[in-house]
Amino acid sequence: MMNKRTRRLSKIPDDVRAEISPWFIENQAIEESSEEIEKVDSNNASYVNSDLKAKKSDLDMNDHVNFVTYVKWMLEKNK
């Protein structure tokens, strides 16, 4: 769901979840966790490549690097 006011994704309220649950499978692929993910920087990363430069073809219409490009960069590290 998306919050119309903030235009950000939000959790589905319990009453809405209860109303739509008969149409969905109860099994979840990923267990929810309140654990925070540690922010990665050059001090705690196992590998850093600062030579990566985004090309014009790597950018989306908002000039953000496309997520597929990040995956390609990760796969290049293993070559």
Secondary structure, DSSP 8 states (H G I E B T S, - for coil): -EETTTTEE----HHHHHHHGGGS-S--SS-----------TTT-S---TT----GGGB-TTS-B-HHHHHHHHHHHT-
